[in-house]
Amino acid sequence: MPIIIDAILSEPPSQVTCFRDVTLYARVFIKKSVLVECEKMSKDIYYKWLKEHGAWDFVEEIVSIDEGVIGFTIRTTKANLKIERIVPENLNIIVSALNRLVA
């Protein structure tokens, strides 16, 4: 089951370094594919954003919402893990939720 992260969580007020930490943890330590989800028209914009800010390293693919990919979702609404932003203050909550996937 892949980890699907809403692309908006890579932008401020989220911290890109924390976004990268989440993707690194999911990919390296719990061995899950990491997908970033956005509107179809925004794929190129998010690819460029993630690449320029060093947050693309552990992302496998950018998928559109229309594709209906099923996995563990991290979003601002309607998600397995609902959060407003990815920052140091909630990084432990996110990592704990990811750990429960392999427990």
DOZA-415959 format. One record per atom (N, C-alpha, C): residue number from 1; residue in one letter; atom name; x, y, z. Coordinates in Angstrom, 1 decimal, always signed. Atoms other than C-alpha are relative to their C-alpha. Layout:
<rec pos="NUM" code="A" site="CA" c1="X" c2="Y" c3="Z"/>
...
//
This chain:
<rec pos="1" code="M" site="N" c1="+0.8" c2="-1.2" c3="+0.0"/>
<rec pos="1" code="M" site="CA" c1="+0.0" c2="+0.0" c3="+0.0"/>
<rec pos="1" code="M" site="C" c1="+0.9" c2="+1.2" c3="+0.0"/>
<rec pos="2" code="P" site="N" c1="-0.9" c2="-1.2" c3="+0.0"/>
<rec pos="2" code="P" site="CA" c1="+1.6" c2="+3.3" c3="-1.0"/>
<rec pos="2" code="P" site="C" c1="-0.5" c2="+1.1" c3="+1.0"/>
<rec pos="3" code="I" site="N" c1="+0.3" c2="-1.2" c3="-0.8"/>
<rec pos="3" code="I" site="CA" c1="+1.7" c2="+6.5" c3="+1.0"/>
<rec pos="3" code="I" site="C" c1="-0.3" c2="+1.1" c3="-0.9"/>
<rec pos="4" code="I" site="N" c1="+0.4" c2="-1.0" c3="+1.0"/>
<rec pos="4" code="I" site="CA" c1="-0.2" c2="+9.2" c3="-0.8"/>
<rec pos="4" code="I" site="C" c1="-0.1" c2="+1.3" c3="+0.8"/>
<rec pos="5" code="I" site="N" c1="-0.1" c2="-1.3" c3="-0.7"/>
<rec pos="5" code="I" site="CA" c1="+0.6" c2="+12.8" c3="+0.3"/>
<rec pos="5" code="I" site="C" c1="-0.5" c2="+1.1" c3="-0.9"/>
<rec pos="6" code="D" site="N" c1="+0.5" c2="-1.2" c3="+0.7"/>
<rec pos="6" code="D" site="CA" c1="-1.4" c2="+15.8" c3="-0.8"/>
<rec pos="6" code="D" site="C" c1="+1.1" c2="+1.0" c3="-0.3"/>
<rec pos="7" code="A" site="N" c1="-1.0" c2="-0.8" c3="+0.5"/>
<rec pos="7" code="A" site="CA" c1="+0.9" c2="+18.0" c3="-2.8"/>
<rec pos="7" code="A" site="C" c1="+0.0" c2="+1.4" c3="+0.8"/>
<rec pos="8" code="I" site="N" c1="+0.1" c2="-1.3" c3="-0.7"/>
<rec pos="8" code="I" site="CA" c1="-0.3" c2="+21.1" c3="-0.9"/>
<rec pos="8" code="I" site="C" c1="+0.8" c2="+0.0" c3="+1.3"/>
<rec pos="9" code="L" site="N" c1="-0.8" c2="+0.1" c3="-1.3"/>
<rec pos="9" code="L" site="CA" c1="+1.5" c2="+19.8" c3="+2.2"/>
<rec pos="9" code="L" site="C" c1="+1.5" c2="+0.1" c3="-0.2"/>
<rec pos="10" code="S" site="N" c1="-1.4" c2="-0.3" c3="+0.2"/>
<rec pos="10" code="S" site="CA" c1="+4.8" c2="+20.4" c3="+0.5"/>
<rec pos="10" code="S" site="C" c1="+0.3" c2="+1.5" c3="-0.1"/>
<rec pos="11" code="E" site="N" c1="-0.1" c2="-1.5" c3="+0.1"/>
<rec pos="11" code="E" site="CA" c1="+4.1" c2="+24.2" c3="+0.3"/>
<rec pos="11" code="E" site="C" c1="-0.1" c2="+0.6" c3="+1.4"/>
<rec pos="12" code="P" site="N" c1="+0.2" c2="-0.8" c3="-1.3"/>
<rec pos="12" code="P" site="CA" c1="+4.3" c2="+26.8" c3="+3.1"/>
<rec pos="12" code="P" site="C" c1="-1.5" c2="+0.1" c3="+0.2"/>
<rec pos="13" code="P" site="N" c1="-0.8" c2="+0.0" c3="-1.2"/>
<rec pos="13" code="P" site="CA" c1="+3.1" c2="+26.8" c3="+5.8"/>
<rec pos="13" code="P" site="C" c1="+0.7" c2="-1.3" c3="+0.4"/>
<rec pos="14" code="S" site="N" c1="-0.8" c2="+1.2" c3="-0.2"/>
<rec pos="14" code="S" site="CA" c1="+4.5" c2="+23.3" c3="+5.7"/>
<rec pos="14" code="S" site="C" c1="+1.5" c2="+0.3" c3="-0.2"/>
<rec pos="15" code="Q" site="N" c1="-1.5" c2="-0.1" c3="+0.2"/>
<rec pos="15" code="Q" site="CA" c1="+8.3" c2="+23.0" c3="+5.9"/>
<rec pos="15" code="Q" site="C" c1="+0.4" c2="-1.1" c3="-0.9"/>
<rec pos="16" code="V" site="N" c1="-0.4" c2="+0.9" c3="+1.0"/>
<rec pos="16" code="V" site="CA" c1="+9.8" c2="+21.4" c3="+2.9"/>
<rec pos="16" code="V" site="C" c1="+1.0" c2="-1.0" c3="+0.5"/>
<rec pos="17" code="T" site="N" c1="-0.9" c2="+1.0" c3="-0.6"/>
<rec pos="17" code="T" site="CA" c1="+12.5" c2="+19.8" c3="+5.0"/>
<rec pos="17" code="T" site="C" c1="-0.7" c2="-1.1" c3="+0.8"/>
<rec pos="18" code="C" site="N" c1="+0.8" c2="+1.0" c3="-0.7"/>
<rec pos="18" code="C" site="CA" c1="+9.9" c2="+18.1" c3="+7.1"/>
<rec pos="18" code="C" site="C" c1="-0.8" c2="-0.9" c3="-0.9"/>
<rec pos="19" code="F" site="N" c1="+0.6" c2="+0.8" c3="+1.1"/>
<rec pos="19" code="F" site="CA" c1="+8.0" c2="+17.0" c3="+4.0"/>
<rec pos="19" code="F" site="C" c1="+1.0" c2="-1.1" c3="-0.5"/>
<rec pos="20" code="R" site="N" c1="-1.1" c2="+1.0" c3="+0.5"/>
<rec pos="20" code="R" site="CA" c1="+11.3" c2="+15.4" c3="+2.8"/>
<rec pos="20" code="R" site="C" c1="+0.2" c2="-1.0" c3="+1.1"/>
<rec pos="21" code="D" site="N" c1="-0.3" c2="+0.9" c3="-1.1"/>
<rec pos="21" code="D" site="CA" c1="+11.8" c2="+13.8" c3="+6.2"/>
<rec pos="21" code="D" site="C" c1="-1.1" c2="-1.1" c3="+0.0"/>
<rec pos="22" code="V" site="N" c1="+1.1" c2="+1.0" c3="+0.0"/>
<rec pos="22" code="V" site="CA" c1="+8.3" c2="+12.1" c3="+6.0"/>
<rec pos="22" code="V" site="C" c1="+0.2" c2="-0.9" c3="-1.2"/>
<rec pos="23" code="T" site="N" c1="-0.2" c2="+0.9" c3="+1.2"/>
<rec pos="23" code="T" site="CA" c1="+9.0" c2="+10.8" c3="+2.4"/>
<rec pos="23" code="T" site="C" c1="+1.2" c2="-0.9" c3="+0.2"/>
<rec pos="24" code="L" site="N" c1="-1.2" c2="+0.8" c3="-0.3"/>
<rec pos="24" code="L" site="CA" c1="+12.5" c2="+9.6" c3="+3.5"/>
<rec pos="24" code="L" site="C" c1="-0.4" c2="-1.2" c3="+0.9"/>
<rec pos="25" code="Y" site="N" c1="+0.4" c2="+1.0" c3="-1.0"/>
<rec pos="25" code="Y" site="CA" c1="+11.0" c2="+7.8" c3="+6.5"/>
<rec pos="25" code="Y" site="C" c1="-0.8" c2="-1.1" c3="-0.6"/>
<rec pos="26" code="A" site="N" c1="+1.0" c2="+1.0" c3="+0.6"/>
<rec pos="26" code="A" site="CA" c1="+8.2" c2="+6.1" c3="+4.5"/>
<rec pos="26" code="A" site="C" c1="+0.8" c2="-0.9" c3="-1.0"/>
<rec pos="27" code="R" site="N" c1="-0.7" c2="+0.8" c3="+1.0"/>
<rec pos="27" code="R" site="CA" c1="+10.5" c2="+5.0" c3="+1.7"/>
<rec pos="27" code="R" site="C" c1="+1.1" c2="-0.9" c3="+0.5"/>
<rec pos="28" code="V" site="N" c1="-1.1" c2="+0.7" c3="-0.5"/>
<rec pos="28" code="V" site="CA" c1="+13.6" c2="+4.0" c3="+3.6"/>
<rec pos="28" code="V" site="C" c1="-0.3" c2="-1.0" c3="+1.1"/>
<rec pos="29" code="F" site="N" c1="+0.1" c2="+0.7" c3="-1.3"/>
<rec pos="29" code="F" site="CA" c1="+12.5" c2="+2.8" c3="+7.0"/>
<rec pos="29" code="F" site="C" c1="-1.2" c2="-1.0" c3="+0.0"/>
<rec pos="30" code="I" site="N" c1="+1.2" c2="+1.0" c3="+0.0"/>
<rec pos="30" code="I" site="CA" c1="+9.0" c2="+1.3" c3="+6.3"/>
<rec pos="30" code="I" site="C" c1="-0.2" c2="-0.5" c3="-1.4"/>
<rec pos="31" code="K" site="N" c1="-0.1" c2="+0.6" c3="+1.4"/>
<rec pos="31" code="K" site="CA" c1="+9.7" c2="+0.5" c3="+2.6"/>
<rec pos="31" code="K" site="C" c1="-1.3" c2="+0.1" c3="-0.7"/>
<rec pos="32" code="K" site="N" c1="+1.3" c2="-0.3" c3="+0.7"/>
<rec pos="32" code="K" site="CA" c1="+6.5" c2="+2.1" c3="+1.2"/>
<rec pos="32" code="K" site="C" c1="+0.3" c2="+0.9" c3="-1.2"/>
<rec pos="33" code="S" site="N" c1="+0.0" c2="-0.9" c3="+1.1"/>
<rec pos="33" code="S" site="CA" c1="+6.1" c2="+3.8" c3="-2.2"/>
<rec pos="33" code="S" site="C" c1="-0.6" c2="+1.3" c3="+0.5"/>
<rec pos="34" code="V" site="N" c1="+0.6" c2="-1.3" c3="-0.3"/>
<rec pos="34" code="V" site="CA" c1="+5.5" c2="+7.5" c3="-1.8"/>
<rec pos="34" code="V" site="C" c1="-0.5" c2="+0.7" c3="-1.2"/>
<rec pos="35" code="L" site="N" c1="+0.7" c2="-0.7" c3="+1.1"/>
<rec pos="35" code="L" site="CA" c1="+3.1" c2="+9.3" c3="-4.1"/>
<rec pos="35" code="L" site="C" c1="-0.4" c2="+1.3" c3="+0.4"/>
<rec pos="36" code="V" site="N" c1="+0.5" c2="-1.3" c3="-0.3"/>
<rec pos="36" code="V" site="CA" c1="+2.3" c2="+12.9" c3="-4.2"/>
<rec pos="36" code="V" site="C" c1="-1.2" c2="+0.2" c3="-0.9"/>
<rec pos="37" code="E" site="N" c1="+1.3" c2="-0.1" c3="+0.7"/>
<rec pos="37" code="E" site="CA" c1="-1.3" c2="+13.7" c3="-5.2"/>
<rec pos="37" code="E" site="C" c1="-0.3" c2="+1.5" c3="-0.2"/>
<rec pos="38" code="C" site="N" c1="+0.5" c2="-1.4" c3="+0.3"/>
<rec pos="38" code="C" site="CA" c1="-2.5" c2="+16.9" c3="-7.0"/>
<rec pos="38" code="C" site="C" c1="-0.9" c2="+0.0" c3="-1.2"/>
<rec pos="39" code="E" site="N" c1="+0.8" c2="-0.2" c3="+1.2"/>
<rec pos="39" code="E" site="CA" c1="-4.7" c2="+18.2" c3="-9.7"/>
<rec pos="39" code="E" site="C" c1="+0.8" c2="-0.3" c3="-1.2"/>
<rec pos="40" code="K" site="N" c1="-0.8" c2="+0.4" c3="+1.2"/>
<rec pos="40" code="K" site="CA" c1="-3.7" c2="+16.9" c3="-13.1"/>
<rec pos="40" code="K" site="C" c1="+0.7" c2="+1.2" c3="-0.7"/>
<rec pos="41" code="M" site="N" c1="-0.7" c2="-1.1" c3="+0.6"/>
<rec pos="41" code="M" site="CA" c1="-2.9" c2="+20.4" c3="-14.4"/>
<rec pos="41" code="M" site="C" c1="+1.2" c2="+0.5" c3="+0.8"/>
<rec pos="42" code="S" site="N" c1="-1.1" c2="-0.5" c3="-0.9"/>
<rec pos="42" code="S" site="CA" c1="-0.5" c2="+21.0" c3="-11.4"/>
<rec pos="42" code="S" site="C" c1="+1.2" c2="-0.9" c3="+0.1"/>
<rec pos="43" code="K" site="N" c1="-1.1" c2="+1.0" c3="-0.1"/>
<rec pos="43" code="K" site="CA" c1="+1.8" c2="+18.0" c3="-11.9"/>
<rec pos="43" code="K" site="C" c1="+1.3" c2="+0.6" c3="-0.3"/>
<rec pos="44" code="D" site="N" c1="-1.3" c2="-0.6" c3="+0.3"/>
<rec pos="44" code="D" site="CA" c1="+4.5" c2="+19.9" c3="-13.6"/>
<rec pos="44" code="D" site="C" c1="+0.5" c2="+1.0" c3="+1.0"/>
<rec pos="45" code="I" site="N" c1="-0.3" c2="-1.0" c3="-1.0"/>
<rec pos="45" code="I" site="CA" c1="+4.4" c2="+22.7" c3="-11.2"/>
<rec pos="45" code="I" site="C" c1="+0.6" c2="-0.6" c3="+1.3"/>
<rec pos="46" code="Y" site="N" c1="-0.4" c2="+0.7" c3="-1.2"/>
<rec pos="46" code="Y" site="CA" c1="+4.7" c2="+20.4" c3="-8.2"/>
<rec pos="46" code="Y" site="C" c1="+1.3" c2="-0.7" c3="-0.2"/>
<rec pos="47" code="Y" site="N" c1="-1.3" c2="+0.7" c3="+0.2"/>
<rec pos="47" code="Y" site="CA" c1="+7.5" c2="+18.4" c3="-9.8"/>
<rec pos="47" code="Y" site="C" c1="+1.1" c2="+1.0" c3="+0.1"/>
<rec pos="48" code="K" site="N" c1="-1.1" c2="-1.1" c3="+0.0"/>
<rec pos="48" code="K" site="CA" c1="+9.5" c2="+21.6" c3="-10.4"/>
<rec pos="48" code="K" site="C" c1="+0.2" c2="+0.5" c3="+1.5"/>
<rec pos="49" code="W" site="N" c1="-0.1" c2="-0.5" c3="-1.4"/>
<rec pos="49" code="W" site="CA" c1="+8.8" c2="+22.8" c3="-6.8"/>
<rec pos="49" code="W" site="C" c1="+0.7" c2="-1.0" c3="+0.9"/>
<rec pos="50" code="L" site="N" c1="-0.7" c2="+1.0" c3="-0.8"/>
<rec pos="50" code="L" site="CA" c1="+9.8" c2="+19.5" c3="-5.2"/>
<rec pos="50" code="L" site="C" c1="+1.5" c2="-0.2" c3="-0.4"/>
<rec pos="51" code="K" site="N" c1="-1.4" c2="+0.2" c3="+0.5"/>
<rec pos="51" code="K" site="CA" c1="+12.9" c2="+19.1" c3="-7.4"/>
<rec pos="51" code="K" site="C" c1="+0.9" c2="+1.2" c3="+0.5"/>
<rec pos="52" code="E" site="N" c1="-0.8" c2="-1.2" c3="-0.4"/>
<rec pos="52" code="E" site="CA" c1="+14.1" c2="+22.7" c3="-6.7"/>
<rec pos="52" code="E" site="C" c1="+0.2" c2="+0.1" c3="+1.5"/>
<rec pos="53" code="H" site="N" c1="-0.1" c2="-0.1" c3="-1.5"/>
<rec pos="53" code="H" site="CA" c1="+13.6" c2="+22.4" c3="-2.9"/>
<rec pos="53" code="H" site="C" c1="+0.5" c2="-1.3" c3="+0.6"/>
<rec pos="54" code="G" site="N" c1="-0.6" c2="+1.2" c3="-0.5"/>
<rec pos="54" code="G" site="CA" c1="+15.3" c2="+19.0" c3="-2.6"/>
<rec pos="54" code="G" site="C" c1="-1.0" c2="-1.0" c3="+0.7"/>
<rec pos="55" code="A" site="N" c1="+1.0" c2="+0.9" c3="-0.6"/>
<rec pos="55" code="A" site="CA" c1="+12.1" c2="+17.1" c3="-1.7"/>
<rec pos="55" code="A" site="C" c1="-0.5" c2="-1.1" c3="-0.9"/>
<rec pos="56" code="W" site="N" c1="+0.5" c2="+1.0" c3="+1.0"/>
<rec pos="56" code="W" site="CA" c1="+11.8" c2="+14.9" c3="-4.8"/>
<rec pos="56" code="W" site="C" c1="+0.7" c2="-1.4" c3="+0.3"/>
<rec pos="57" code="D" site="N" c1="-0.9" c2="+1.2" c3="-0.1"/>
<rec pos="57" code="D" site="CA" c1="+14.5" c2="+12.3" c3="-3.7"/>
<rec pos="57" code="D" site="C" c1="-0.8" c2="-1.3" c3="+0.3"/>
<rec pos="58" code="F" site="N" c1="+0.6" c2="+1.2" c3="-0.4"/>
<rec pos="58" code="F" site="CA" c1="+12.1" c2="+9.8" c3="-2.1"/>
<rec pos="58" code="F" site="C" c1="-1.5" c2="-0.1" c3="-0.5"/>
<rec pos="59" code="V" site="N" c1="+1.4" c2="+0.0" c3="+0.6"/>
<rec pos="59" code="V" site="CA" c1="+8.9" c2="+10.5" c3="-4.1"/>
<rec pos="59" code="V" site="C" c1="+0.1" c2="-0.9" c3="-1.3"/>
<rec pos="60" code="E" site="N" c1="+0.0" c2="+0.9" c3="+1.2"/>
<rec pos="60" code="E" site="CA" c1="+8.1" c2="+7.8" c3="-6.7"/>
<rec pos="60" code="E" site="C" c1="-0.7" c2="+0.6" c3="-1.2"/>
<rec pos="61" code="E" site="N" c1="+0.8" c2="-0.5" c3="+1.1"/>
<rec pos="61" code="E" site="CA" c1="+5.5" c2="+9.6" c3="-8.7"/>
<rec pos="61" code="E" site="C" c1="-1.0" c2="+1.1" c3="+0.5"/>
<rec pos="62" code="I" site="N" c1="+1.0" c2="-1.0" c3="-0.3"/>
<rec pos="62" code="I" site="CA" c1="+3.1" c2="+12.5" c3="-8.8"/>
<rec pos="62" code="I" site="C" c1="-1.3" c2="-0.6" c3="-0.8"/>
<rec pos="63" code="V" site="N" c1="+1.2" c2="+0.5" c3="+0.6"/>
<rec pos="63" code="V" site="CA" c1="-0.5" c2="+11.2" c3="-9.4"/>
<rec pos="63" code="V" site="C" c1="-1.1" c2="+1.1" c3="+0.1"/>
<rec pos="64" code="S" site="N" c1="+1.1" c2="-0.9" c3="-0.1"/>
<rec pos="64" code="S" site="CA" c1="-3.6" c2="+13.1" c3="-10.1"/>
<rec pos="64" code="S" site="C" c1="-1.2" c2="-0.6" c3="+0.8"/>
<rec pos="65" code="I" site="N" c1="+1.2" c2="+0.4" c3="-0.8"/>
<rec pos="65" code="I" site="CA" c1="-6.7" c2="+13.0" c3="-7.9"/>
<rec pos="65" code="I" site="C" c1="-0.9" c2="-0.9" c3="-0.8"/>
<rec pos="66" code="D" site="N" c1="+0.9" c2="+0.8" c3="+0.8"/>
<rec pos="66" code="D" site="CA" c1="-8.7" c2="+11.6" c3="-10.8"/>
<rec pos="66" code="D" site="C" c1="+0.4" c2="-1.5" c3="-0.2"/>
<rec pos="67" code="E" site="N" c1="-0.4" c2="+1.3" c3="+0.2"/>
<rec pos="67" code="E" site="CA" c1="-6.6" c2="+8.5" c3="-11.0"/>
<rec pos="67" code="E" site="C" c1="-0.5" c2="-1.0" c3="+1.0"/>
<rec pos="68" code="G" site="N" c1="+0.7" c2="+0.9" c3="-1.0"/>
<rec pos="68" code="G" site="CA" c1="-8.2" c2="+7.1" c3="-7.8"/>
<rec pos="68" code="G" site="C" c1="+1.0" c2="-1.0" c3="+0.6"/>
<rec pos="69" code="V" site="N" c1="-1.0" c2="+1.0" c3="-0.6"/>
<rec pos="69" code="V" site="CA" c1="-5.0" c2="+5.5" c3="-6.4"/>
<rec pos="69" code="V" site="C" c1="-0.4" c2="-0.2" c3="+1.4"/>
<rec pos="70" code="I" site="N" c1="+0.4" c2="+0.4" c3="-1.3"/>
<rec pos="70" code="I" site="CA" c1="-5.7" c2="+3.7" c3="-3.2"/>
<rec pos="70" code="I" site="C" c1="+1.3" c2="-0.2" c3="+0.8"/>
<rec pos="71" code="G" site="N" c1="-1.1" c2="+0.1" c3="-0.9"/>
<rec pos="71" code="G" site="CA" c1="-3.3" c2="+3.9" c3="-0.3"/>
<rec pos="71" code="G" site="C" c1="-0.2" c2="+0.7" c3="+1.3"/>
<rec pos="72" code="F" site="N" c1="+0.1" c2="-0.8" c3="-1.2"/>
<rec pos="72" code="F" site="CA" c1="-2.6" c2="+5.5" c3="+3.1"/>
<rec pos="72" code="F" site="C" c1="+0.1" c2="+1.4" c3="-0.3"/>
<rec pos="73" code="T" site="N" c1="+0.0" c2="-1.4" c3="+0.4"/>
<rec pos="73" code="T" site="CA" c1="-3.5" c2="+9.1" c3="+2.6"/>
<rec pos="73" code="T" site="C" c1="+0.4" c2="+1.0" c3="+1.2"/>
<rec pos="74" code="I" site="N" c1="-0.3" c2="-1.1" c3="-0.9"/>
<rec pos="74" code="I" site="CA" c1="-2.0" c2="+12.2" c3="+4.3"/>
<rec pos="74" code="I" site="C" c1="-0.5" c2="+1.2" c3="-0.7"/>
<rec pos="75" code="R" site="N" c1="+0.6" c2="-1.2" c3="+0.7"/>
<rec pos="75" code="R" site="CA" c1="-4.1" c2="+15.2" c3="+3.4"/>
<rec pos="75" code="R" site="C" c1="-0.5" c2="+1.0" c3="+1.1"/>
<rec pos="76" code="T" site="N" c1="+0.7" c2="-1.0" c3="-0.9"/>
<rec pos="76" code="T" site="CA" c1="-5.8" c2="+18.3" c3="+4.8"/>
<rec pos="76" code="T" site="C" c1="-1.4" c2="-0.3" c3="+0.3"/>
<rec pos="77" code="T" site="N" c1="+1.4" c2="+0.5" c3="-0.2"/>
<rec pos="77" code="T" site="CA" c1="-9.2" c2="+16.7" c3="+4.4"/>
<rec pos="77" code="T" site="C" c1="-0.2" c2="-1.4" c3="-0.5"/>
<rec pos="78" code="K" site="N" c1="+0.3" c2="+1.3" c3="+0.5"/>
<rec pos="78" code="K" site="CA" c1="-10.7" c2="+13.3" c3="+3.9"/>
<rec pos="78" code="K" site="C" c1="+1.2" c2="-0.9" c3="-0.2"/>
<rec pos="79" code="A" site="N" c1="-1.3" c2="+0.7" c3="+0.1"/>
<rec pos="79" code="A" site="CA" c1="-7.6" c2="+11.3" c3="+4.8"/>
<rec pos="79" code="A" site="C" c1="+0.1" c2="-1.1" c3="+1.1"/>
<rec pos="80" code="N" site="N" c1="-0.3" c2="+0.9" c3="-1.1"/>
<rec pos="80" code="N" site="CA" c1="-6.3" c2="+8.4" c3="+6.9"/>
<rec pos="80" code="N" site="C" c1="+0.7" c2="+0.8" c3="+1.1"/>
<rec pos="81" code="L" site="N" c1="-0.7" c2="-0.9" c3="-1.0"/>
<rec pos="81" code="L" site="CA" c1="-4.1" c2="+11.1" c3="+8.6"/>
<rec pos="81" code="L" site="C" c1="-0.3" c2="+1.4" c3="-0.5"/>
<rec pos="82" code="K" site="N" c1="+0.3" c2="-1.3" c3="+0.3"/>
<rec pos="82" code="K" site="CA" c1="-5.6" c2="+14.5" c3="+8.5"/>
<rec pos="82" code="K" site="C" c1="+0.8" c2="+1.0" c3="+0.7"/>
<rec pos="83" code="I" site="N" c1="-0.8" c2="-1.1" c3="-0.6"/>
<rec pos="83" code="I" site="CA" c1="-3.2" c2="+17.4" c3="+9.1"/>
<rec pos="83" code="I" site="C" c1="+0.0" c2="+1.2" c3="-0.8"/>
<rec pos="84" code="E" site="N" c1="+0.0" c2="-1.2" c3="+0.7"/>
<rec pos="84" code="E" site="CA" c1="-3.0" c2="+21.0" c3="+8.2"/>
<rec pos="84" code="E" site="C" c1="+1.3" c2="+0.4" c3="-0.6"/>
<rec pos="85" code="R" site="N" c1="-1.3" c2="-0.3" c3="+0.5"/>
<rec pos="85" code="R" site="CA" c1="+0.7" c2="+21.2" c3="+7.6"/>
<rec pos="85" code="R" site="C" c1="+1.0" c2="-1.0" c3="+0.5"/>
<rec pos="86" code="I" site="N" c1="-1.0" c2="+0.9" c3="-0.5"/>
<rec pos="86" code="I" site="CA" c1="+3.9" c2="+19.2" c3="+8.0"/>
<rec pos="86" code="I" site="C" c1="+1.2" c2="+0.9" c3="+0.5"/>
<rec pos="87" code="V" site="N" c1="-1.0" c2="-0.8" c3="-0.7"/>
<rec pos="87" code="V" site="CA" c1="+6.2" c2="+20.9" c3="+10.5"/>
<rec pos="87" code="V" site="C" c1="+0.6" c2="-0.8" c3="+1.1"/>
<rec pos="88" code="P" site="N" c1="-0.7" c2="+0.8" c3="-1.1"/>
<rec pos="88" code="P" site="CA" c1="+8.6" c2="+19.8" c3="+13.3"/>
<rec pos="88" code="P" site="C" c1="-1.0" c2="-0.4" c3="+1.1"/>
<rec pos="89" code="E" site="N" c1="+0.9" c2="+0.3" c3="-1.2"/>
<rec pos="89" code="E" site="CA" c1="+5.8" c2="+20.0" c3="+15.9"/>
<rec pos="89" code="E" site="C" c1="-1.0" c2="-1.2" c3="-0.2"/>
<rec pos="90" code="N" site="N" c1="+0.9" c2="+1.1" c3="+0.2"/>
<rec pos="90" code="N" site="CA" c1="+3.7" c2="+17.3" c3="+14.2"/>
<rec pos="90" code="N" site="C" c1="+0.7" c2="-1.2" c3="-0.7"/>
<rec pos="91" code="L" site="N" c1="-0.7" c2="+1.0" c3="+0.7"/>
<rec pos="91" code="L" site="CA" c1="+6.4" c2="+15.2" c3="+12.6"/>
<rec pos="91" code="L" site="C" c1="+0.0" c2="-1.4" c3="+0.7"/>
<rec pos="92" code="N" site="N" c1="+0.1" c2="+1.2" c3="-0.8"/>
<rec pos="92" code="N" site="CA" c1="+6.3" c2="+12.7" c3="+15.5"/>
<rec pos="92" code="N" site="C" c1="-1.4" c2="-0.7" c3="-0.2"/>
<rec pos="93" code="I" site="N" c1="+1.4" c2="+0.6" c3="+0.3"/>
<rec pos="93" code="I" site="CA" c1="+2.5" c2="+12.2" c3="+14.9"/>
<rec pos="93" code="I" site="C" c1="+0.0" c2="-0.7" c3="-1.3"/>
<rec pos="94" code="I" site="N" c1="+0.0" c2="+0.6" c3="+1.4"/>
<rec pos="94" code="I" site="CA" c1="+3.1" c2="+11.5" c3="+11.2"/>
<rec pos="94" code="I" site="C" c1="+0.8" c2="-1.3" c3="+0.0"/>
<rec pos="95" code="V" site="N" c1="-0.8" c2="+1.2" c3="+0.0"/>
<rec pos="95" code="V" site="CA" c1="+5.9" c2="+9.1" c3="+11.8"/>
<rec pos="95" code="V" site="C" c1="-0.6" c2="-1.2" c3="+0.8"/>
<rec pos="96" code="S" site="N" c1="+0.7" c2="+1.1" c3="-0.8"/>
<rec pos="96" code="S" site="CA" c1="+3.9" c2="+7.2" c3="+14.5"/>
<rec pos="96" code="S" site="C" c1="-1.1" c2="-0.6" c3="-0.8"/>
<rec pos="97" code="A" site="N" c1="+1.1" c2="+0.5" c3="+0.8"/>
<rec pos="97" code="A" site="CA" c1="+1.0" c2="+6.9" c3="+12.1"/>
<rec pos="97" code="A" site="C" c1="+0.6" c2="-1.0" c3="-1.1"/>
<rec pos="98" code="L" site="N" c1="-0.7" c2="+0.8" c3="+1.0"/>
<rec pos="98" code="L" site="CA" c1="+3.4" c2="+5.5" c3="+9.4"/>
<rec pos="98" code="L" site="C" c1="+0.5" c2="-1.3" c3="+0.6"/>
<rec pos="99" code="N" site="N" c1="-0.5" c2="+1.3" c3="-0.7"/>
<rec pos="99" code="N" site="CA" c1="+4.9" c2="+3.0" c3="+11.9"/>
<rec pos="99" code="N" site="C" c1="-1.2" c2="-1.0" c3="+0.3"/>
<rec pos="100" code="R" site="N" c1="+1.1" c2="+0.9" c3="-0.2"/>
<rec pos="100" code="R" site="CA" c1="+1.4" c2="+1.6" c3="+12.6"/>
<rec pos="100" code="R" site="C" c1="-0.3" c2="-0.8" c3="-1.2"/>
<rec pos="101" code="L" site="N" c1="+0.3" c2="+0.8" c3="+1.2"/>
<rec pos="101" code="L" site="CA" c1="+1.2" c2="+0.5" c3="+9.0"/>
<rec pos="101" code="L" site="C" c1="+0.8" c2="-1.3" c3="-0.1"/>
<rec pos="102" code="V" site="N" c1="-0.9" c2="+1.2" c3="+0.1"/>
<rec pos="102" code="V" site="CA" c1="+4.0" c2="-2.1" c3="+9.5"/>
<rec pos="102" code="V" site="C" c1="-0.1" c2="-0.8" c3="+1.3"/>
<rec pos="103" code="A" site="N" c1="+0.1" c2="+0.7" c3="-1.3"/>
<rec pos="103" code="A" site="CA" c1="+3.1" c2="-3.1" c3="+13.1"/>
<rec pos="103" code="A" site="C" c1="-0.9" c2="-1.2" c3="-0.1"/>
//
